[in-house]
Amino acid sequence: MRQRNSATKGTRSLRSGIDAPALLILYIAVALAPVILAWLLGYPPRTFWDELSSALAMVAFAGLLVEFVLSGRFRTISGRIGIDVSMRFHQLMARSLTVFVLIHPFLYVTGVQSYPMPDDVTRRLTLGLTFASLVSGIVAWVTLTVLVIFAILRNRSGWSYEAWRLSHGIAAVIFAVSAAHHTLEAGRYSSAPGAAGFWLALVAIALATMVWVYVVTPIRQSRAPYRVISVRPVAFKTWEVAIEPARGEALLFEAGQFVWLTLNRSPFAVTEHPFSISSSPAMRPRIEFLIKEAGDATRRIGELPVGASAYVDGPHGALTLGGHPGGAIVLIAGGGGIAPLLGILRQMAADGETQPVRLIYGNRTEQQIAYRDELRALQDRLNLEVDLVLSEPPEGWRGRRGSLDRASLEACIPVDGRAQSLCFVCGPALLIDSVERDLVAMGVPLRQIVSEKFSYD
């Protein structure tokens, strides 16, 4: 197979950054650090339940402060494993650690005393809980509960993404500050000089991350503005939006990656959304996106004026050929999931790739098929087979009928070579899950399946 290098020439390698095992080890080390520091203090032990409660609270708070960094879109963290993996890890850990925070106040068995007794300098016999630390603890407890519940129910809450994101950020800061006060004021172990320094450093890093996301990143974006140069329909309620730098160079990216995109708004407006890049690096400085009308953010995308401002945060994502060796390539797209896969096809054509490629592209109706003429043209430039699958085909339809289920996949992907095929899957999250299960059942190794889900709390 031809060496894949032109698509990634001059771009940051996906292999840069922390790999998954190293990230997990680092996370666990930071979360356990306060417990180790407490043990090193050598204080006389309290009851089992008191010590368990303090340990759960310290582990949870340290882990939740690390969550700020995990959600900060730092490519040093997500560049190698993919931002969808780091964000999913963020979701799962935040929910698990929240349980620790919620139960820890109810595990204490020692009585509360505002001030330690003179002969109890290590606070072994009483819980040093002042009125101020009680209030800050309650604020942190309630804020975290509300924050996690609204994150879980976001898609059913009726809130716009912008309102949710802003409130999520504000609530996170309130939690961090109030929990830090409670920890340093009421914690038996956390107020010791060495331990206090650890907490202050961790809180400072968490708050600095928020400043980076909400202040520094928009400032950087404002210094590298883009402008909309084209808006045109490419399918039913589906638009191609093309941008170019207003000045300077276009961002470097690999085919299949995505950015957070802000259109016709200030970069400080908290109205950015993740969109896959449908163009290829070979098309720079022009950068294209395939955007479907869906929800508040995109229902009027067709009215976006040429010349409107645009700002990008990226690139992100690991849905790329680079770093994924394999034989024949199978691209499976559901609806708007064609966007990053089209970028991959376009770059392969620009590179003169010759390995076998198969595109399985599912939609509900024929009017929803985007770039149909270009896909035909790409078949002349690549060793490409295209299977168009419709669940509601018109009369006389000559393509495949049905959904992207196992029957369709088995009909499109030959038995021979399935174990060597490199399969890319993009579309709605439920579709990705079902296609992955079907591919594995068909004999495609999980390591040969590459997917990415835009589902972030």
C-alpha positions in Angstrom: 0.0 0.0 0.0 1.2 3.5 -0.8 2.7 5.4 2.1 0.2 7.8 3.5 2.1 10.9 4.1 0.8 13.8 2.0 -2.4 14.0 3.9 -0.5 14.6 7.1 2.5 16.5 5.9 3.1 19.5 8.1 0.4 18.6 10.5 0.7 17.6 14.1 0.9 13.9 14.4 -1.9 12.0 16.0 0.7 10.0 17.9 1.7 13.1 19.9 0.3 13.4 23.4 -0.6 11.0 26.1 -1.7 7.5 25.3 -4.6 5.9 27.1 -2.7 3.8 29.7 -0.5 6.7 30.7 -3.5 9.0 31.0 -5.3 6.5 33.3 -2.2 6.0 35.5 -1.7 9.8 35.8 -5.4 10.3 36.7 -5.3 7.6 39.4 -2.0 9.0 40.8 -3.5 12.5 41.2 -6.7 11.2 42.7 -4.9 9.1 45.2 -2.2 11.7 46.0 -4.2 13.4 48.9 -4.8 10.1 50.6 -1.1 9.3 50.4 -0.3 12.7 51.8 -2.8 12.2 54.6 -1.2 8.9 55.5 2.3 10.5 55.5 1.1 13.0 58.1 1.1 10.1 60.7 -2.0 11.4 62.5 -3.6 8.9 64.9 -6.5 7.1 63.1 -10.1 7.8 63.6 -13.0 5.3 63.2 -13.1 3.3 60.0 -16.1 5.2 58.7 -14.6 8.5 59.4 -11.4 7.6 57.5 -13.4 6.1 54.6 -15.5 9.3 54.4 -12.5 11.5 54.3 -10.7 9.3 51.7 -13.8 9.3 49.4 -14.1 13.0 49.6 -10.4 13.7 48.9 -10.2 11.2 46.0 -13.4 12.6 44.5 -12.4 16.2 44.8 -9.0 15.6 43.3 -10.4 13.6 40.5 -13.1 16.2 39.8 -10.5 18.9 39.6 -8.6 16.8 37.0 -11.9 16.7 35.1 -11.5 20.4 34.3 -8.3 19.6 32.3 -9.9 16.6 30.6 -12.7 18.8 29.2 -10.4 21.6 28.1 -9.8 20.2 24.6 -6.0 20.0 25.0 -4.5 18.1 22.2 -1.7 17.0 24.5 -4.3 14.9 26.2 -6.7 14.0 23.4 -4.4 14.1 20.3 -3.4 10.4 20.5 -6.5 8.8 22.0 -9.2 11.0 20.3 -11.2 13.7 22.0 -14.3 11.5 22.0 -12.5 9.0 24.2 -11.1 11.7 26.6 -14.5 13.3 26.9 -16.3 10.0 27.4 -13.8 9.2 30.2 -14.6 12.7 31.6 -18.3 11.8 31.7 -17.9 8.4 33.3 -15.4 9.5 35.9 -17.4 12.7 36.8 -20.5 10.7 37.4 -18.7 8.0 39.5 -16.9 10.5 41.6 -20.0 12.5 42.2 -21.4 9.4 44.0 -18.4 9.6 46.4 -19.1 13.2 47.1 -22.8 12.7 47.7 -22.4 9.8 50.2 -19.3 11.0 52.1 -21.1 13.4 54.6 -23.4 10.5 55.8 -20.6 8.2 56.6 -19.1 10.2 59.5 -19.8 8.8 63.0 -17.8 11.3 65.0 -19.6 14.3 66.5 -19.2 17.8 65.1 -17.3 20.4 67.0 -16.6 23.9 65.8 -13.3 24.1 67.5 -11.0 21.2 68.4 -10.6 20.4 72.1 -7.4 21.5 73.6 -6.1 17.9 74.0 -7.2 16.9 70.5 -4.8 18.9 68.3 -5.0 16.3 65.5 -8.9 16.5 65.5 -9.1 12.8 66.1 -12.2 13.0 68.4 -14.2 15.7 66.7 -15.1 17.0 63.2 -13.9 20.5 62.9 -16.9 22.0 61.0 -17.4 25.7 61.3 -20.5 27.6 60.0 -18.5 28.9 57.0 -17.2 25.4 56.0 -20.7 23.9 56.5 -22.2 26.5 54.1 -19.4 26.0 51.5 -19.8 22.2 51.8 -23.5 22.4 51.2 -23.0 24.7 48.2 -20.5 22.4 46.7 -22.7 19.3 47.4 -25.8 20.9 45.8 -24.0 22.5 42.9 -22.3 19.3 41.9 -25.6 17.3 42.1 -27.4 19.8 39.9 -24.5 20.0 37.5 -24.3 16.3 36.9 -28.0 15.8 36.7 -28.4 18.5 34.1 -25.4 17.1 32.1 -27.1 13.7 32.0 -30.5 15.1 31.1 -29.2 17.8 28.7 -30.7 16.4 25.6 -34.1 16.2 27.3 -34.0 19.4 29.2 -35.0 21.7 26.3 -32.1 24.0 27.0 -30.1 25.3 24.1 -26.5 24.1 23.9 -25.2 27.6 24.5 -27.3 28.1 27.7 -26.3 24.7 28.9 -22.6 25.2 28.2 -22.4 28.6 29.9 -24.3 27.3 33.0 -22.2 24.2 33.1 -19.0 26.3 33.2 -20.4 28.7 35.9 -21.6 25.8 38.1 -18.2 24.1 37.7 -16.4 27.2 39.0 -18.8 27.6 41.9 -18.2 23.9 42.8 -14.4 24.2 42.6 -14.2 27.3 44.8 -16.8 26.2 47.4 -15.4 22.7 47.6 -11.8 24.1 48.0 -12.9 26.3 50.9 -14.7 23.4 52.6 -11.7 21.1 52.1 -9.2 23.5 53.5 -11.4 24.7 56.3 -13.0 21.5 57.5 -10.6 18.8 56.3 -8.6 17.1 59.0 -5.8 16.3 56.6 -6.2 19.0 53.9 -5.2 21.9 56.2 -1.7 20.6 56.8 0.9 22.8 55.1 2.0 20.2 52.5 -1.5 19.0 51.8 -2.9 22.6 51.6 -0.3 23.4 48.9 -1.4 20.4 46.9 -5.1 21.5 47.0 -4.3 25.1 46.1 -2.2 24.0 43.2 -4.9 21.7 41.9 -7.6 24.3 42.2 -5.4 26.9 40.5 -4.9 24.5 37.5 -8.6 23.8 37.3 -9.5 27.5 37.3 -6.7 28.3 34.9 -8.2 25.7 32.5 -11.5 27.6 32.6 -9.7 30.9 31.9 -8.0 29.1 29.0 -11.3 27.8 27.5 -13.4 30.9 28.0 -10.9 33.7 27.7 -7.6 32.7 26.2 -9.0 30.5 23.4 -11.4 33.1 22.1 -8.6 35.7 22.1 -6.5 33.4 20.1 -9.4 32.7 17.7 -10.0 36.5 17.3 -6.4 36.8 16.1 -6.9 34.2 13.4 -10.4 35.0 11.9 -12.0 33.3 9.0 -14.8 34.4 6.7 -17.6 32.5 5.0 -17.0 32.4 1.2 -19.8 30.0 0.1 -23.0 28.6 1.4 -24.9 26.2 -0.9 -27.4 23.4 -0.6 -26.0 19.9 -1.4 -29.0 17.8 -0.3 -32.4 18.1 1.4 -31.9 20.5 4.4 -28.1 20.0 4.1 -25.7 22.8 3.3 -22.1 23.1 2.4 -20.4 26.0 4.3 -17.0 27.0 3.1 -14.6 29.3 4.9 -11.2 30.8 4.3 -8.8 32.7 6.5 -9.5 36.4 6.6 -5.7 36.7 7.0 -2.8 34.4 7.5 -2.7 30.6 6.9 -5.5 28.1 7.2 -5.2 25.6 10.0 -3.4 22.4 9.4 -5.5 19.3 9.8 -5.8 15.7 8.7 -8.6 14.4 6.6 -11.4 13.2 8.9 -10.8 15.6 11.8 -13.3 18.2 13.2 -13.3 21.6 14.8 -15.5 23.6 17.1 -16.9 26.2 14.7 -18.4 29.6 15.5 -20.3 31.3 12.7 -21.4 35.0 12.5 -20.8 35.5 16.2 -18.0 36.7 18.4 -15.6 34.0 19.6 -16.7 34.9 23.1 -20.3 34.2 22.4 -20.3 30.5 23.6 -22.1 29.5 20.4 -19.6 27.1 19.0 -20.5 23.6 17.9 -18.4 20.6 16.7 -18.5 20.0 12.9 -16.4 17.6 10.9 -14.3 19.0 8.1 -15.6 17.6 4.8 -12.8 19.1 2.7 -9.3 17.6 2.4 -6.0 19.2 3.4 -5.2 19.4 -0.3 -8.0 21.9 -0.7 -6.6 24.4 1.8 -6.9 27.3 2.4 -10.6 26.5 1.6 -12.2 24.5 4.5 -15.6 23.0 4.0 -18.3 21.7 6.4 -21.4 19.7 5.7 -24.1 21.0 8.0 -27.7 19.6 8.3 -30.6 21.7 9.6 -31.3 20.3 13.0 -32.0 22.2 16.2 -31.6 25.8 17.2 -28.0 26.2 16.0 -28.4 25.0 12.4 -32.1 25.4 11.4 -31.3 28.7 9.6 -27.8 27.7 8.3 -28.9 28.4 4.8 -29.4 32.1 5.6 -25.8 32.5 6.7 -24.5 35.4 4.6 -21.3 35.2 2.5 -18.7 37.3 4.3 -19.9 36.4 7.7 -17.2 35.9 10.4 -16.1 32.4 11.4 -13.8 31.1 14.1 -12.4 27.6 14.6 -11.0 25.7 17.6 -9.1 22.7 16.4 -8.3 20.5 14.7 -9.5 17.6 16.9 -10.3 13.9 16.4 -8.7 10.6 15.4 -11.1 9.6 12.6 -8.1 9.6 10.2 -6.1 7.2 8.1 -2.9 8.2 9.8 -1.8 5.8 12.5 -4.4 3.1 11.5 -2.7 0.5 9.3 -4.9 -1.9 7.5 -5.8 -3.5 4.2 -8.9 -2.5 2.2 -10.8 0.5 3.6 -14.5 0.5 4.3 -16.2 3.8 5.0 -19.7 3.5 6.6 -21.7 6.8 6.8 -25.2 7.5 8.2 -26.7 10.8 7.0 -24.4 13.7 7.9 -21.7 11.2 8.9 -20.6 11.4 5.3 -18.7 14.7 6.0 -15.4 13.4 7.5 -15.4 10.3 5.2 -15.8 12.6 2.2 -12.7 14.5 3.4 -10.8 11.2 3.5 -11.9 10.2 0.0 -11.0 13.6 -1.4 -7.5 13.4 0.2 -7.0 9.9 -1.1 -7.8 11.0 -4.6 -5.4 14.0 -4.2 -2.7 11.5 -3.1 -3.4 9.1 -5.9 -4.1 6.2 -3.6 -4.8 2.8 -5.2 -5.9 0.5 -2.4 -9.5 -0.8 -2.5 -12.1 1.5 -0.8 -15.8 0.9 -0.3 -18.3 3.5 0.8 -21.5 2.4 2.4 -23.7 5.5 2.7 -27.2 5.2 4.3 -30.0 7.8 4.2 -33.8 7.7 4.6 -34.7 9.3 1.2 -32.9 9.9 -2.1 -33.1 13.7 -1.6 -30.8 13.3 1.5 -27.9 11.9 -0.5 -25.1 14.6 -0.5 -22.5 15.0 -3.2 -23.8 12.2 -5.4 -22.2 13.5 -8.5 -18.8 13.9 -6.8 -19.0 10.4 -5.5 -19.5 9.1 -9.0 -16.5 11.2 -10.1 -14.4 9.8 -7.2 -15.0 6.3 -8.5 -13.1 7.3 -11.7 -10.1 8.5 -9.6 -10.0 5.8 -6.9 -10.4 2.1 -6.6 -13.8 2.9 -5.1 -17.1 1.1 -4.8 -20.1 3.1 -3.6 -23.2 1.5 -2.0 -26.1 3.9 -1.5 -28.6 2.5 1.0 -32.1 4.0 1.4 -34.7 3.0 4.0 -37.4 4.8 2.0 -36.4 4.4 -1.6 -38.4 5.9 -4.5 -40.0 3.8 -7.2 -37.4 2.4 -9.5 -34.5 2.8 -7.1 -31.5 0.7 -8.2 -29.4 1.0 -5.1 -29.7 -1.0 -1.9 -32.8 -0.9 0.2 -33.1 -1.0 4.0 -31.0 0.5 6.8 -27.4 0.2 7.8 -28.0 -3.1 9.7 -26.2 -6.4 9.6 -27.9 -7.6 6.5 -26.9 -4.5 4.5 -23.3 -4.7 5.8 -23.0 -8.4 5.0 -24.3 -7.7 1.5 -21.8 -4.9 0.9 -18.6 -6.2 2.6 -17.2 -9.5 1.1 -16.5 -12.3 3.5 -12.9 -12.6 2.3 -10.8 -9.9 3.8 -13.2 -8.8 6.6 -10.6 -9.5 9.2 -8.1 -7.2 7.4 -10.5 -4.4 6.5 -10.1 -1.1 8.2 -13.6 0.2 8.9 -14.5 3.8 9.6 -18.0 4.5 11.0 -19.6 7.9 11.3 -23.1 9.0 12.0 -25.6 9.2 14.9 -24.3 7.6 18.2 -26.9 4.9 18.2 -26.0 4.0 14.6 -22.3 3.8 15.4 -23.0 1.5 18.3 -25.1 -0.9 16.2 -22.8 -0.9 13.3 -19.8 -1.6 15.5 -21.6 -4.6 17.1 -22.6 -5.9 13.7 -19.0 -5.6 12.3 -17.5 -7.5 15.2 -20.2 -10.2 14.8 -19.2 -10.4 11.1 -15.5 -11.0 12.0 -14.0 -7.5 11.8 -11.6 -7.1 14.8 -12.6 -4.2 17.1 -9.1 -2.8 16.7 -9.9 -2.4 13.0 -13.0 -0.3 13.6 -12.5 3.5 13.9 -15.4 5.7 15.0 -16.0 9.0 16.8 -19.1 10.2 18.6 -20.1 13.8 19.2 -21.8 13.1 22.5 -20.3 15.3 25.2 -21.5 16.5 28.6 
